[in-house]
Each structure stands twice: as structure tokens, then as C-alpha cells.
């Protein structure tokens, strides 16, 4: 699947029934690209809270929002590796919410890179895909 199609602004049923849209990225754990392999290794260090939802320490993986006109970019990085591990861009007027001065987290669904958004959400609902919650700047 085209990497540019792996970023969505959507709601995630079953995760937060009262929540609004979030930024969701699909992560291909089968990729041999260096940044994606590092993300997969760091995802293995996540701490499960709700079933299938993993939280990562900010110095393990974090997200940064960048806005350029009508384009919203999400950059995934780690303090142990200052280069960009993953960068996705979408054309949208969506503005990530802020609560108590913190930007809305980015959700990262780990899969094999072949699923569409409905398939990813179905896999998550069935417990076949985990979601990592990344703190965002």
C-alpha cells in the first residue's frame, strides 16, 4: 500500500466512545526500512494499559505536528535517534485538540502494511492489532 495513504483523521470505535477525531497512522511492522524497524523495536517496549493499547515513554517514541498551509504532517522520532523515523502528511483543515497545554496524542496501529482503514479498525476491535499512543508536541 502507498505509504502516503497510511495517515487518517478518524474516530476509533472502542477506544474512546466520547472522543472526537484523532490522527491515526498505520505502521508496517514488516518493513525493512531502518526507521520503521526501529519503531517496531521501540513498540515492543510499550506498556499495555487497556487491552491492545500500548503507551510509550516520551523518550522512546514521540510525535510532532507540523502545519504548512493545508497540509498537516506528523513526524515520529525518538530521543535516542534524533533523525525522523517516520513522516506522514495529509491535506486537511483538522487541528489536533489540546488539553491542559498538551497536544492530542497520535495513535499508531501496528500491522503488516496491507490493511485499509476499515480493516485496521476491525483488526483492532478483534484484538488482532495493537495501538500505540504517542505523546505529541
N, C-alpha and C positions, 0 to 999 in steps of 0.2 A: 504494500500500500504506500502511496506517496506520502512522505514524511510531513509535507505541508498540510495534509488533511488530518493530522493527528492531534489537533487542538480544537476544543469546543467550548462554547459558553452554554451551560446547560444546568438543569437541576439533576440531582442524583437521588432517585427514589430509594427510600430505605435508609439513607444516611442521615438526613436532617429533614423531617417532614415539614417543618415550618420554615426551612431555609429557602432563600432565593437562588438565582443562578450563580454558578461558580465557574472558575476556569478549570477545565479538565484536560489533562494531557495523557495520551496513550504512550506507554513506554515499551519498546520491543526488547524483551529480555533475551532474544535470540541473536540480536545484532552483535557483530564482531567489532564494531566501531569503538575506539578507545573510550570516548566519553560515556557511551551507553553501557559499556562493560563495567565502568567504574560506578555508574548509577546502580546497576544491578548488584554489585558487591555491597554498596552502602545500604541499599534497600534490605539486604539480609541482616543489617544491624538495627532495623526498626523495632519499636516496642509496640506490641499489639495492645489495643485498648478495647474497642468494640470488636466483635468477631469480624475478621477480614480487613480491619482498618488499622494501619500502622502509622505511628508517629515517629518522626525522626528528630534528632537533636539538630539545632540550627547550624552547628559547625559540621555536621555530617552532610546534609543537603539542604539548600535553601533556594528560594525563587526570588527573582527580582522582576517587577513590572517595568516596562519601558513603553512610553507612548510617543508616536511620531504621526501626527495628523490623525487619520482614521485607522491607523494600524496600532494594535496592541501586541507587544512582544512579551514573552516570558523567557527569562534566562535562568537556567538551573546551573548552580555551581556549588562548590564545597570549599571550606577554608583550607583544607589540606591540598587542594588542587585549584589554584586561583583562576585557571582558564575556564571558559564556558564549556560545560559538559553537554548541554543541550540548549538550543534556542528555537523557539517556535513563534510564528507571527500569524495573526488573524486580523482581517479587516472587520472592525466593529466599533460601535459607539459605547459599548459596555465599559463601565467604570467600576473596578473592584471596590467593594464596600470597605469601610474602615470601622473598627470598633475599638474604643479606648486607645486610639492612636496607632493601632496595629492594622495593617492591610489584610484583606481577606486571603486566607491560605490558598495555595494551588493544590489541586488533587491530581495525583499521578497514578494511573491504573497500569499495572504491570501485566503484559500479555505477550503473545508471540508476534504482534505486529500485523496480523491479518484481519482483525475484527473491525467492523463498523461500530459507530457509537451505540446503536441499539444492541448489538451483540456484546459489546463491552459491559453495558449496564446489566444485561441479562446474566453474563458470567459473574459479575459482582454480586448480584442478587442471589445467585445459586451457590455462592461461595467458591467459585472456580477462579476468581481473580481478586487479588488484594489491592487496596487503595492506600497509597501513602499520602499523608497530609504534610505539605511543606510550608513552613513559615515563609512569608513574603515581605519584601521591602518595597 
